[in-house]
Amino acid sequence: MIKDAAEAENSYIWKAIRDHNRRNRANYHTPAHKGSAECLAPLAGVLGLDLTELPDTGSLFDGEGATAQAEAFAAGVFKTAATFMSAGGCTLCVQAMLRIAAPRGGKVICGRVIHRSAVNAMALLGIDPVWVEPDRSAGPGFAGRITGEAVGAALEKNPDAKAVYITTPDYFGVLSDINAISLCAREYAVPVIVDNAHGAHLPFIDDAYSPLARGAAMSADSAHKTLPVLTGGAWLNIASADFAAGARDALSLFGSTSPSYPIMLSLDLCARWLADGGPAALRALAAEIAQLKVFAESLGFELPAGECDPLRIAFHTGRFGLDGREAAELLRQNGVEPEYAGPAGAALIPSPFNTPADFEALRGALEAISRRPAVKSLPRFFHTGLPETAMSPREALLCDKETVAAENAVGRVAAQTVCPCPPAIPAIIPGEVIGRQTLRVFEDYGIRNIAVVKSGFSHYNK
């Protein structure tokens, strides 16, 4: 495994940066810190890596030089037709996938477990989502799964749809059946595109976990969430050359023309880790987490049912009389900082770089929570169902708007997305009518104000 810079000599981006710096030219290009700004002294180790697109370093969206070589290497690691780097997070990859799948807008069948960046991208691209709600197979307290049966029914009603878009795994680690969804989509000759933001590691635990191996055409993999990559690093993985042909144009449509070289370098180094000792480390971690999940369940924690990410730890604590935020405070008091906590529960993201002491601390924290006497069993995850649609997402997002107090918004048309994440089921998206039942979600997540269509449009929904 790569342990230091001396062992990174095979990284295309590392070599390009190193060789450029060795030329010791007077620096009259961006970034302005010139590798030595005193005010950035705490970042001294990073400054020498923070370059711009030069003849020596390549150009990300032009597919030239070291960055293109790093992407070709990553494609071999992921076993894809093409893999593209993003220094703009998984958001950029999601935007690109939607652009590739529906370049002129139209309908897309969408699981209602979705990140707000996808909703915003659909609005910008003129895409009209046809929603498929999650089932309840993960158990109370969790968002659930998108099923092949539900996707098939949506496609039957909307045969003009351009694609199927799903998020799997979700924030709680719940996996939807991409195989079944892909079989349905194939009957209508439409691609399945997957927000795999929380699953970049999965193919390296078992090849069968790969969204592309399960029939997806594209997946957006947020590498920094579960792999050793700097924040903002992601990959767009593509199964066929047909979709790969337009990928750079789609990425460049939304991406910055100044991508971060430290982020891209971390992606290249991570790809080499995945080609070497990474998979063994991930499989060892999966075995550790399997034991920890059994331990948590023995204490009374409720975990999601069915097929889930073997590395994700998620639970709700309603039976202990705690919502997730209260449980998170107890975790912190016992030396554990969770990824997320909210009314629906808590989620933790371990990695091979957590220490045995970290796992010991987590076991102790779980025991401390389980010993707390419950006053009452709290209600768990609340879902409002699908609101009425009054306008397209694009019309509502781009119209004149005003901000009103949430309690005064009933009957108004939303001009923004309210999508607490997790569970990442939108309470409302642009163009939908805010009903009374939606106010409970606003209240639970502390949402006090919301942007609504200004035109005087009012559409009361009981």
TORMAR-572753 format. One record per residue (C-alpha): x, y, z. Coordinates in pm, 1 decimal. Example, Ala and Ser with C-alpha at 12.3 -4.5 7.8 and 13.67 -1.06 7.14 Angstrom:
c1: 1230.0 | c2: -450.0 | c3: 780.0
c1: 1367.0 | c2: -106.0 | c3: 714.0
This chain:
c1: 0.0 | c2: 0.0 | c3: 0.0
c1: 107.5 | c2: 358.7 | c3: -62.9
c1: 246.8 | c2: 492.7 | c3: 264.6
c1: 431.9 | c2: 808.9 | c3: 160.0
c1: 531.1 | c2: 1024.5 | c3: -136.4
c1: 826.2 | c2: 802.1 | c3: -223.2
c1: 583.4 | c2: 516.5 | c3: -291.1
c1: 355.3 | c2: 734.3 | c3: -506.1
c1: 594.4 | c2: 751.0 | c3: -802.2
c1: 348.5 | c2: 567.1 | c3: -1026.1
c1: 75.7 | c2: 827.9 | c3: -977.4
c1: 37.8 | c2: 1018.7 | c3: -1302.6
c1: -73.6 | c2: 1337.3 | c3: -1131.1
c1: 196.4 | c2: 1317.9 | c3: -863.5
c1: 465.5 | c2: 1282.4 | c3: -1131.5
c1: 323.1 | c2: 1574.5 | c3: -1332.5
c1: 318.7 | c2: 1802.9 | c3: -1026.2
c1: 663.3 | c2: 1691.5 | c3: -909.7
c1: 822.9 | c2: 1731.9 | c3: -1250.2
c1: 668.8 | c2: 2076.8 | c3: -1297.6
c1: 791.4 | c2: 2196.6 | c3: -957.4
c1: 1141.0 | c2: 2068.0 | c3: -1027.8
c1: 1164.2 | c2: 2300.3 | c3: -1327.4
c1: 1167.2 | c2: 2589.1 | c3: -1077.4
c1: 1021.7 | c2: 2844.9 | c3: -1317.0
c1: 916.5 | c2: 3191.3 | c3: -1205.2
c1: 547.9 | c2: 3152.3 | c3: -1127.3
c1: 323.0 | c2: 3396.2 | c3: -1312.9
c1: 10.3 | c2: 3181.8 | c3: -1315.0
c1: -269.2 | c2: 3099.0 | c3: -1070.5
c1: -306.4 | c2: 3024.7 | c3: -783.4
c1: -183.9 | c2: 3349.0 | c3: -631.4
c1: -25.6 | c2: 3190.6 | c3: -324.5
c1: 268.8 | c2: 3082.9 | c3: -550.6
c1: 327.6 | c2: 2786.0 | c3: -325.3
c1: 469.9 | c2: 2993.7 | c3: -40.9
c1: 226.2 | c2: 3255.5 | c3: 94.8
c1: 313.8 | c2: 3315.3 | c3: 460.3
c1: -49.5 | c2: 3367.4 | c3: 557.3
c1: -113.1 | c2: 3005.8 | c3: 453.6
c1: 176.9 | c2: 2864.0 | c3: 654.9
c1: -44.5 | c2: 2597.6 | c3: 822.9
c1: -111.5 | c2: 2462.5 | c3: 472.2
c1: 253.9 | c2: 2457.6 | c3: 369.4
c1: 247.2 | c2: 2087.2 | c3: 287.4
c1: -40.6 | c2: 2135.7 | c3: 44.1
c1: 66.8 | c2: 2454.9 | c3: -134.0
c1: 326.8 | c2: 2289.5 | c3: -353.3
c1: 61.7 | c2: 2050.2 | c3: -485.4
c1: -195.4 | c2: 2319.6 | c3: -558.2
c1: -131.2 | c2: 2399.9 | c3: -924.5
c1: -348.1 | c2: 2501.3 | c3: -1216.2
c1: -399.9 | c2: 2348.1 | c3: -1559.3
c1: -69.0 | c2: 2391.4 | c3: -1741.9
c1: 95.2 | c2: 2212.8 | c3: -2033.6
c1: 289.4 | c2: 2011.1 | c3: -1775.0
c1: -9.5 | c2: 1912.5 | c3: -1565.1
c1: -283.2 | c2: 1847.7 | c3: -1821.1
c1: -638.0 | c2: 1974.6 | c3: -1856.4
c1: -916.2 | c2: 1781.5 | c3: -1687.3
c1: -1208.7 | c2: 1847.7 | c3: -1919.5
c1: -996.7 | c2: 1838.6 | c3: -2235.3
c1: -885.7 | c2: 1486.0 | c3: -2147.8
c1: -516.3 | c2: 1560.5 | c3: -2176.3
c1: -198.0 | c2: 1462.8 | c3: -1997.9
c1: -170.4 | c2: 1330.7 | c3: -1644.8
c1: -538.1 | c2: 1371.9 | c3: -1557.3
c1: -648.3 | c2: 1164.0 | c3: -1856.8
c1: -390.1 | c2: 897.2 | c3: -1770.2
c1: -517.7 | c2: 888.6 | c3: -1411.9
c1: -874.1 | c2: 844.7 | c3: -1536.9
c1: -772.7 | c2: 559.2 | c3: -1766.7
c1: -601.7 | c2: 387.4 | c3: -1472.8
c1: -913.3 | c2: 433.1 | c3: -1255.5
c1: -1130.8 | c2: 283.4 | c3: -1531.0
c1: -917.6 | c2: -29.5 | c3: -1511.1
c1: -956.5 | c2: -40.8 | c3: -1134.1
c1: -1335.6 | c2: 3.2 | c3: -1150.5
c1: -1366.2 | c2: -224.9 | c3: -1458.4
c1: -1564.1 | c2: 33.9 | c3: -1654.2
c1: -1575.1 | c2: 151.6 | c3: -2014.0
c1: -1471.7 | c2: 493.6 | c3: -1881.3
c1: -1416.4 | c2: 665.2 | c3: -1547.5
c1: -1396.9 | c2: 1043.1 | c3: -1505.1
c1: -1265.6 | c2: 1244.7 | c3: -1212.0
c1: -1458.1 | c2: 1520.8 | c3: -1041.3
c1: -1312.5 | c2: 1780.5 | c3: -806.9
c1: -1664.6 | c2: 1919.2 | c3: -771.1
c1: -1796.9 | c2: 1633.3 | c3: -564.8
c1: -2066.5 | c2: 1385.5 | c3: -653.9
c1: -2292.2 | c2: 1680.7 | c3: -736.6
c1: -2099.0 | c2: 1741.1 | c3: -1058.6
c1: -2123.2 | c2: 1372.4 | c3: -1150.6
c1: -2500.0 | c2: 1369.8 | c3: -1088.1
c1: -2544.2 | c2: 1681.0 | c3: -1303.4
c1: -2341.4 | c2: 1520.8 | c3: -1582.2
c1: -2535.5 | c2: 1191.2 | c3: -1568.6
c1: -2867.0 | c2: 1371.3 | c3: -1603.7
c1: -2731.6 | c2: 1581.7 | c3: -1890.0
c1: -2608.9 | c2: 1269.0 | c3: -2070.5
c1: -2931.2 | c2: 1073.2 | c3: -2015.8
c1: -3177.6 | c2: 1354.2 | c3: -2095.6
c1: -2988.9 | c2: 1623.5 | c3: -2291.3
c1: -3308.4 | c2: 1797.6 | c3: -2404.2
c1: -3513.2 | c2: 1745.1 | c3: -2089.7
c1: -3826.0 | c2: 1532.0 | c3: -2068.9
c1: -3942.2 | c2: 1279.7 | c3: -1813.3
c1: -3713.3 | c2: 1078.6 | c3: -1587.5
c1: -3843.7 | c2: 809.4 | c3: -1351.5
c1: -3697.3 | c2: 902.2 | c3: -1011.4
c1: -3686.5 | c2: 732.9 | c3: -678.1
c1: -3816.9 | c2: 978.6 | c3: -419.2
c1: -3502.3 | c2: 913.5 | c3: -214.1
c1: -3290.5 | c2: 1179.5 | c3: -382.3
c1: -3034.4 | c2: 1448.9 | c3: -307.8
c1: -3141.6 | c2: 1809.8 | c3: -359.9
c1: -2855.9 | c2: 1863.3 | c3: -607.8
c1: -3028.9 | c2: 1618.3 | c3: -843.6
c1: -3361.4 | c2: 1801.6 | c3: -808.4
c1: -3192.2 | c2: 2133.0 | c3: -885.8
c1: -3010.6 | c2: 1982.7 | c3: -1184.0
c1: -3340.0 | c2: 1849.2 | c3: -1319.9
c1: -3493.4 | c2: 2194.3 | c3: -1291.7
c1: -3203.0 | c2: 2351.1 | c3: -1478.7
c1: -3213.2 | c2: 2086.6 | c3: -1751.7
c1: -3590.7 | c2: 2097.5 | c3: -1798.4
c1: -3637.9 | c2: 1744.5 | c3: -1665.6
c1: -3975.8 | c2: 1653.2 | c3: -1516.4
c1: -3939.0 | c2: 1386.7 | c3: -1248.0
c1: -4193.9 | c2: 1105.3 | c3: -1230.0
c1: -4170.8 | c2: 996.1 | c3: -868.3
c1: -4151.7 | c2: 642.7 | c3: -734.8
c1: -4187.6 | c2: 624.2 | c3: -359.6
c1: -3974.6 | c2: 392.5 | c3: -145.1
c1: -4132.1 | c2: 85.8 | c3: 9.1
c1: -4111.6 | c2: 11.9 | c3: 381.7
c1: -3891.5 | c2: -297.8 | c3: 357.3
c1: -3605.6 | c2: -141.8 | c3: 557.8
c1: -3833.3 | c2: -119.9 | c3: 859.7
c1: -3978.4 | c2: 169.2 | c3: 1059.1
c1: -3740.3 | c2: 457.6 | c3: 1095.6
c1: -3573.4 | c2: 422.5 | c3: 755.1
c1: -3650.5 | c2: 555.1 | c3: 408.2
c1: -3692.8 | c2: 215.6 | c3: 240.8
c1: -3614.5 | c2: 86.4 | c3: -107.0
c1: -3707.6 | c2: 163.0 | c3: -465.4
c1: -3833.6 | c2: -161.3 | c3: -620.3
c1: -3822.3 | c2: -294.4 | c3: -973.3
c1: -4198.8 | c2: -348.9 | c3: -961.2
c1: -4264.7 | c2: 16.8 | c3: -879.9
c1: -4022.2 | c2: 135.8 | c3: -1149.1
c1: -4186.9 | c2: -97.3 | c3: -1402.1
c1: -4530.1 | c2: 44.2 | c3: -1319.6
c1: -4400.4 | c2: 400.4 | c3: -1363.4
c1: -4242.6 | c2: 315.9 | c3: -1698.4
c1: -4564.5 | c2: 151.9 | c3: -1817.9
c1: -4750.1 | c2: 477.5 | c3: -1748.6
c1: -4466.5 | c2: 691.2 | c3: -1889.6
c1: -4313.1 | c2: 503.5 | c3: -2185.1
c1: -4165.4 | c2: 831.8 | c3: -2310.5
c1: -3933.0 | c2: 855.9 | c3: -2007.5
c1: -3566.6 | c2: 913.9 | c3: -2092.5
c1: -3407.2 | c2: 733.1 | c3: -1796.5
c1: -3449.9 | c2: 586.0 | c3: -1450.6
c1: -3267.0 | c2: 764.5 | c3: -1168.3
c1: -3219.8 | c2: 605.0 | c3: -827.2
c1: -3012.1 | c2: 662.4 | c3: -515.7
c1: -2859.3 | c2: 347.9 | c3: -368.3
c1: -2728.3 | c2: 297.1 | c3: -108.8
c1: -2915.7 | c2: 565.7 | c3: 77.7
c1: -2774.9 | c2: 756.5 | c3: 374.4
c1: -2868.5 | c2: 471.6 | c3: 607.5
c1: -2692.1 | c2: 215.1 | c3: 386.3
c1: -3013.7 | c2: 62.6 | c3: 250.5
c1: -2959.4 | c2: -93.4 | c3: -93.7
c1: -3223.7 | c2: -104.5 | c3: -367.0
c1: -3233.3 | c2: -391.2 | c3: -617.0
c1: -3054.0 | c2: -243.7 | c3: -919.0
c1: -3075.4 | c2: -579.9 | c3: -1099.3
c1: -3456.3 | c2: -579.1 | c3: -1092.2
c1: -3478.5 | c2: -209.8 | c3: -1177.3
c1: -3239.0 | c2: -252.0 | c3: -1470.6
c1: -3440.5 | c2: -543.6 | c3: -1609.5
c1: -3753.4 | c2: -327.9 | c3: -1611.8
c1: -3570.5 | c2: -35.3 | c3: -1771.3
c1: -3427.6 | c2: -260.0 | c3: -2041.8
c1: -3779.7 | c2: -343.3 | c3: -2160.7
c1: -3827.3 | c2: 27.3 | c3: -2236.5
c1: -3472.6 | c2: 78.9 | c3: -2370.2
c1: -3388.3 | c2: 346.0 | c3: -2114.1
c1: -3070.9 | c2: 368.1 | c3: -1903.7
c1: -3056.8 | c2: 334.1 | c3: -1526.0
c1: -2837.6 | c2: 599.8 | c3: -1365.7
c1: -2737.3 | c2: 567.6 | c3: -1002.4
c1: -2643.0 | c2: 817.2 | c3: -735.1
c1: -2391.7 | c2: 588.4 | c3: -565.4
c1: -2251.5 | c2: 872.0 | c3: -354.2
c1: -2230.9 | c2: 656.5 | c3: -43.4
c1: -2122.8 | c2: 337.4 | c3: -220.0
c1: -1791.3 | c2: 406.5 | c3: -396.3
c1: -1628.6 | c2: 139.3 | c3: -178.9
c1: -1883.4 | c2: -135.9 | c3: -243.7
c1: -1734.2 | c2: -298.1 | c3: -558.7
c1: -1408.8 | c2: -351.2 | c3: -368.3
c1: -1580.2 | c2: -554.4 | c3: -98.8
c1: -1750.9 | c2: -767.8 | c3: -364.0
c1: -1766.7 | c2: -714.4 | c3: -743.9
c1: -2136.6 | c2: -799.8 | c3: -732.3
c1: -2207.9 | c2: -477.7 | c3: -542.8
c1: -2105.9 | c2: -261.1 | c3: -840.0
c1: -2404.3 | c2: -65.7 | c3: -980.9
c1: -2266.4 | c2: -119.4 | c3: -1331.2
c1: -2230.7 | c2: -495.1 | c3: -1273.2
c1: -2595.8 | c2: -491.2 | c3: -1166.1
c1: -2708.1 | c2: -331.3 | c3: -1491.6
c1: -2674.7 | c2: 44.5 | c3: -1441.2
c1: -2548.1 | c2: 256.8 | c3: -1728.7
c1: -2375.7 | c2: 517.1 | c3: -1507.5
c1: -2298.9 | c2: 576.9 | c3: -1142.7
c1: -2183.2 | c2: 882.1 | c3: -950.7
c1: -1941.7 | c2: 778.3 | c3: -674.9
c1: -1856.9 | c2: 1028.7 | c3: -402.2
c1: -1513.8 | c2: 890.0 | c3: -319.0
c1: -1437.1 | c2: 1113.4 | c3: -21.9
c1: -1731.4 | c2: 979.2 | c3: 178.7
c1: -1607.5 | c2: 622.8 | c3: 216.9
c1: -1258.5 | c2: 609.9 | c3: 62.8
c1: -928.3 | c2: 791.2 | c3: 136.8
c1: -988.5 | c2: 1094.7 | c3: -87.0
c1: -994.2 | c2: 1467.2 | c3: -10.7
c1: -1335.3 | c2: 1629.2 | c3: 33.1
c1: -1487.7 | c2: 1704.9 | c3: -306.7
c1: -1330.2 | c2: 1409.4 | c3: -487.1
c1: -1564.5 | c2: 1184.3 | c3: -688.0
c1: -1572.8 | c2: 954.3 | c3: -989.3
c1: -1826.6 | c2: 923.4 | c3: -1267.3
c1: -1830.9 | c2: 560.0 | c3: -1379.7
c1: -1979.4 | c2: 466.4 | c3: -1717.3
c1: -2060.9 | c2: 119.7 | c3: -1849.7
c1: -2056.9 | c2: 180.1 | c3: -2226.1
c1: -1866.7 | c2: 386.4 | c3: -2479.4
c1: -2197.2 | c2: 527.8 | c3: -2608.9
c1: -2253.6 | c2: 726.5 | c3: -2288.8
c1: -1885.3 | c2: 795.0 | c3: -2231.6
c1: -1860.8 | c2: 991.8 | c3: -2556.4
c1: -2050.6 | c2: 1288.6 | c3: -2418.3
c1: -1929.3 | c2: 1272.5 | c3: -2060.4
c1: -1654.9 | c2: 1536.8 | c3: -2076.8
c1: -1886.4 | c2: 1788.4 | c3: -2238.6
c1: -2149.6 | c2: 1719.3 | c3: -1973.9
c1: -1898.9 | c2: 1753.8 | c3: -1690.2
c1: -1756.0 | c2: 2074.8 | c3: -1832.3
c1: -2104.9 | c2: 2223.6 | c3: -1865.6
c1: -2137.4 | c2: 2233.3 | c3: -1485.9
c1: -1779.2 | c2: 2195.2 | c3: -1359.9
c1: -1527.1 | c2: 2458.3 | c3: -1260.7
c1: -1253.9 | c2: 2540.9 | c3: -1510.1
c1: -1017.4 | c2: 2548.4 | c3: -1210.7
c1: -1026.6 | c2: 2194.2 | c3: -1071.1
c1: -830.2 | c2: 2127.6 | c3: -753.6
c1: -507.7 | c2: 1937.7 | c3: -815.8
c1: -478.1 | c2: 1817.6 | c3: -454.3
c1: -825.4 | c2: 1662.7 | c3: -487.5
c1: -742.0 | c2: 1501.2 | c3: -821.9
c1: -411.9 | c2: 1376.3 | c3: -683.9
c1: -595.6 | c2: 1216.8 | c3: -392.2
c1: -826.7 | c2: 1039.3 | c3: -639.7
c1: -528.8 | c2: 905.6 | c3: -834.6
c1: -354.7 | c2: 786.6 | c3: -517.3
c1: -675.7 | c2: 625.9 | c3: -393.5
c1: -717.9 | c2: 438.0 | c3: -722.4
c1: -371.6 | c2: 290.5 | c3: -665.8
c1: -467.0 | c2: 196.9 | c3: -309.4
c1: -775.7 | c2: 21.9 | c3: -448.8
c1: -556.7 | c2: -162.9 | c3: -700.5
c1: -328.9 | c2: -281.8 | c3: -418.7
c1: -421.9 | c2: -335.7 | c3: -54.0
c1: -745.8 | c2: -139.0 | c3: -39.0
c1: -992.4 | c2: -421.6 | c3: -106.8
c1: -842.2 | c2: -642.1 | c3: 166.1
c1: -865.3 | c2: -352.6 | c3: 413.4
c1: -1229.0 | c2: -289.4 | c3: 318.9
c1: -1321.5 | c2: -657.3 | c3: 352.4
c1: -1154.8 | c2: -672.7 | c3: 693.7
c1: -1351.9 | c2: -367.5 | c3: 799.0
c1: -1675.8 | c2: -529.3 | c3: 677.2
c1: -1608.4 | c2: -826.1 | c3: 907.3
c1: -1547.6 | c2: -588.5 | c3: 1200.1
c1: -1867.9 | c2: -395.0 | c3: 1129.9
c1: -2072.6 | c2: -714.7 | c3: 1098.5
c1: -1974.5 | c2: -804.0 | c3: 1455.9
c1: -2046.3 | c2: -450.4 | c3: 1573.9
c1: -2395.0 | c2: -457.5 | c3: 1419.8
c1: -2474.3 | c2: -782.8 | c3: 1599.7
c1: -2356.1 | c2: -620.3 | c3: 1922.3
c1: -2573.5 | c2: -311.5 | c3: 1863.3
c1: -2881.8 | c2: -521.4 | c3: 1795.8
c1: -2818.9 | c2: -721.4 | c3: 2113.2
c1: -2840.6 | c2: -393.7 | c3: 2304.7
c1: -3176.3 | c2: -309.0 | c3: 2149.8
c1: -3073.8 | c2: -75.5 | c3: 1866.3
c1: -3293.3 | c2: -103.3 | c3: 1557.3
c1: -3095.0 | c2: -129.9 | c3: 1233.7
c1: -3233.6 | c2: -131.4 | c3: 878.5
c1: -3355.2 | c2: -469.3 | c3: 751.6
c1: -3268.8 | c2: -637.7 | c3: 423.3
c1: -2965.0 | c2: -589.7 | c3: 199.3
c1: -2753.9 | c2: -299.5 | c3: 323.4
c1: -2406.8 | c2: -155.5 | c3: 285.7
c1: -2186.7 | c2: -379.8 | c3: 501.6
c1: -1985.3 | c2: -77.7 | c3: 619.8
c1: -2264.6 | c2: 164.2 | c3: 714.5
c1: -2375.6 | c2: 183.5 | c3: 1077.9
c1: -2723.7 | c2: 333.4 | c3: 1108.0
c1: -2986.9 | c2: 305.9 | c3: 1376.2
c1: -3275.8 | c2: 484.0 | c3: 1536.5
c1: -3323.8 | c2: 502.5 | c3: 1909.3
c1: -3698.2 | c2: 561.2 | c3: 1951.7
c1: -3734.9 | c2: 260.3 | c3: 2179.9
c1: -3489.0 | c2: 425.5 | c3: 2420.6
c1: -3701.2 | c2: 741.4 | c3: 2429.7
c1: -3438.9 | c2: 930.1 | c3: 2229.3
c1: -3443.4 | c2: 1088.0 | c3: 1887.9
c1: -3122.4 | c2: 1073.8 | c3: 1686.8
c1: -3003.3 | c2: 1416.9 | c3: 1797.1
c1: -3026.1 | c2: 1324.2 | c3: 2164.4
c1: -2848.0 | c2: 997.2 | c3: 2091.2
c1: -2573.8 | c2: 1191.5 | c3: 1910.8
c1: -2511.7 | c2: 1400.1 | c3: 2222.4
c1: -2465.2 | c2: 1082.6 | c3: 2422.5
c1: -2227.2 | c2: 951.9 | c3: 2155.7
c1: -2023.2 | c2: 1272.9 | c3: 2181.1
c1: -2017.4 | c2: 1254.2 | c3: 2560.4
c1: -1861.5 | c2: 911.1 | c3: 2517.8
c1: -1598.7 | c2: 1025.4 | c3: 2267.5
c1: -1772.8 | c2: 941.8 | c3: 1938.2
c1: -1864.6 | c2: 1196.2 | c3: 1667.1
c1: -2134.1 | c2: 1062.1 | c3: 1427.4
c1: -2171.4 | c2: 1153.4 | c3: 1061.9
c1: -2532.2 | c2: 1257.6 | c3: 1108.9
c1: -2810.7 | c2: 1266.6 | c3: 1364.9
c1: -3166.7 | c2: 1388.9 | c3: 1327.1
c1: -3525.5 | c2: 1300.7 | c3: 1411.2
c1: -3501.9 | c2: 983.6 | c3: 1203.6
c1: -3195.1 | c2: 843.8 | c3: 1379.6
c1: -2819.2 | c2: 846.7 | c3: 1349.5
c1: -2564.3 | c2: 733.4 | c3: 1090.8
c1: -2192.6 | c2: 663.2 | c3: 1128.0
c1: -1938.9 | c2: 611.3 | c3: 847.9
c1: -1642.0 | c2: 397.2 | c3: 950.8
c1: -1338.4 | c2: 342.4 | c3: 728.4
c1: -1027.4 | c2: 122.1 | c3: 732.9
c1: -850.1 | c2: 417.7 | c3: 891.5
c1: -1049.8 | c2: 406.3 | c3: 1212.2
c1: -842.4 | c2: 256.7 | c3: 1494.7
c1: -923.6 | c2: -26.1 | c3: 1737.4
c1: -958.4 | c2: 245.9 | c3: 2002.4
c1: -1227.0 | c2: 410.8 | c3: 1785.6
c1: -1430.2 | c2: 90.2 | c3: 1776.6
c1: -1385.6 | c2: 38.2 | c3: 2149.5
c1: -1515.6 | c2: 391.2 | c3: 2208.5
c1: -1819.7 | c2: 322.1 | c3: 1988.2
c1: -1902.9 | c2: 0.5 | c3: 2172.1
c1: -1882.9 | c2: 185.8 | c3: 2501.7
c1: -2102.4 | c2: 467.5 | c3: 2371.2
c1: -2367.5 | c2: 224.2 | c3: 2246.6
c1: -2372.6 | c2: 53.3 | c3: 2583.7
c1: -2413.7 | c2: 390.4 | c3: 2756.9
c1: -2712.9 | c2: 477.3 | c3: 2536.5
c1: -2875.4 | c2: 137.7 | c3: 2590.3
c1: -2853.2 | c2: 176.1 | c3: 2968.9
c1: -3050.5 | c2: 499.9 | c3: 2961.4
c1: -3399.3 | c2: 439.0 | c3: 3105.4
c1: -3662.9 | c2: 511.4 | c3: 2841.0
c1: -3936.6 | c2: 753.3 | c3: 2936.0
c1: -4145.9 | c2: 665.1 | c3: 2630.5
c1: -4103.0 | c2: 519.0 | c3: 2285.5
c1: -4075.5 | c2: 801.7 | c3: 2036.3
c1: -4242.9 | c2: 801.9 | c3: 1694.6
c1: -4003.4 | c2: 724.3 | c3: 1414.1
c1: -3951.3 | c2: 831.6 | c3: 1056.6
c1: -4241.5 | c2: 1036.2 | c3: 920.1
c1: -4318.6 | c2: 1051.2 | c3: 548.9
c1: -4582.5 | c2: 1282.4 | c3: 401.2
c1: -4645.2 | c2: 1107.6 | c3: 68.6
c1: -4636.1 | c2: 1282.5 | c3: -266.9
c1: -4756.0 | c2: 1645.6 | c3: -273.2
c1: -4971.5 | c2: 1780.2 | c3: -555.9
c1: -4780.9 | c2: 1928.6 | c3: -851.6
c1: -4882.7 | c2: 2271.3 | c3: -983.7
c1: -4583.7 | c2: 2372.6 | c3: -1198.9
c1: -4274.0 | c2: 2213.3 | c3: -1346.5
c1: -3960.5 | c2: 2224.9 | c3: -1129.6
c1: -3793.2 | c2: 2453.1 | c3: -1384.9
c1: -4081.5 | c2: 2701.8 | c3: -1392.8
c1: -4098.3 | c2: 2721.0 | c3: -1014.3
c1: -3723.8 | c2: 2737.8 | c3: -951.0
c1: -3667.8 | c2: 3019.7 | c3: -1201.3
c1: -3980.5 | c2: 3224.5 | c3: -1132.4
c1: -4015.2 | c2: 3534.6 | c3: -914.4
c1: -4034.6 | c2: 3421.8 | c3: -554.4
c1: -4076.7 | c2: 3541.5 | c3: -201.5
c1: -3989.2 | c2: 3396.0 | c3: 136.5
c1: -4267.2 | c2: 3328.0 | c3: 384.3
c1: -4288.7 | c2: 3172.5 | c3: 729.6
c1: -4340.1 | c2: 2796.8 | c3: 701.8
c1: -4671.1 | c2: 2808.7 | c3: 891.0
c1: -4804.3 | c2: 3057.0 | c3: 632.9
c1: -4698.9 | c2: 2850.2 | c3: 331.9
c1: -4992.0 | c2: 2606.3 | c3: 313.8
c1: -5146.6 | c2: 2621.7 | c3: -32.6
c1: -4846.7 | c2: 2800.9 | c3: -182.5
c1: -4626.2 | c2: 2656.7 | c3: -455.1
c1: -4271.4 | c2: 2585.7 | c3: -343.1
c1: -3988.1 | c2: 2761.1 | c3: -525.8
c1: -3710.4 | c2: 2566.6 | c3: -353.1
c1: -3628.0 | c2: 2212.2 | c3: -253.0
c1: -3665.2 | c2: 2111.3 | c3: 109.4
c1: -3490.7 | c2: 1776.8 | c3: 133.0
c1: -3357.7 | c2: 1686.3 | c3: 478.6
c1: -3063.7 | c2: 1454.1 | c3: 425.3
c1: -3099.5 | c2: 1197.2 | c3: 557.8
c1: -3347.7 | c2: 1053.1 | c3: 489.3
c1: -3317.0 | c2: 1243.8 | c3: 156.4
c1: -3685.2 | c2: 1213.6 | c3: 76.8
c1: -3789.0 | c2: 1562.5 | c3: -34.8
c1: -4060.8 | c2: 1712.8 | c3: 178.8
c1: -4123.5 | c2: 1947.0 | c3: -113.2
c1: -3959.5 | c2: 2038.5 | c3: -445.1
c1: -4007.4 | c2: 2342.0 | c3: -672.0
c1: -4350.7 | c2: 2332.1 | c3: -833.1
c1: -4520.0 | c2: 2124.1 | c3: -563.0
c1: -4800.9 | c2: 2252.2 | c3: -343.4
c1: -4721.2 | c2: 2281.6 | c3: 26.4
c1: -4984.1 | c2: 2096.0 | c3: 225.7
c1: -5058.5 | c2: 2088.1 | c3: 595.0
c1: -4894.5 | c2: 1749.0 | c3: 633.8
c1: -4566.4 | c2: 1894.4 | c3: 504.3
c1: -4552.4 | c2: 2140.3 | c3: 794.4
c1: -4472.1 | c2: 1856.1 | c3: 1032.8
c1: -4156.0 | c2: 1777.4 | c3: 839.1
c1: -4062.3 | c2: 2145.8 | c3: 840.5
c1: -4113.7 | c2: 2154.4 | c3: 1216.1
c1: -3915.5 | c2: 1834.5 | c3: 1280.4
c1: -3616.5 | c2: 1968.1 | c3: 1087.7
c1: -3631.3 | c2: 2325.0 | c3: 1216.8
c1: -3731.8 | c2: 2479.0 | c3: 882.3
c1: -3889.9 | c2: 2814.0 | c3: 966.6
c1: -3904.6 | c2: 2986.1 | c3: 625.9
c1: -3947.0 | c2: 2873.0 | c3: 267.1
c1: -3932.1 | c2: 3034.1 | c3: -78.2
c1: -4260.0 | c2: 3020.2 | c3: -268.0
c1: -4382.0 | c2: 3137.2 | c3: -607.4
c1: -4450.2 | c2: 3510.4 | c3: -582.8
c1: -4704.4 | c2: 3560.5 | c3: -857.0
c1: -4995.1 | c2: 3540.0 | c3: -615.6
c1: -5047.1 | c2: 3180.1 | c3: -720.4
c1: -5223.2 | c2: 3001.7 | c3: -435.6
c1: -5332.9 | c2: 2641.8 | c3: -443.1
c1: -5488.3 | c2: 2522.5 | c3: -120.2
c1: -5424.6 | c2: 2157.7 | c3: -38.6
c1: -5599.2 | c2: 2004.1 | c3: 259.4
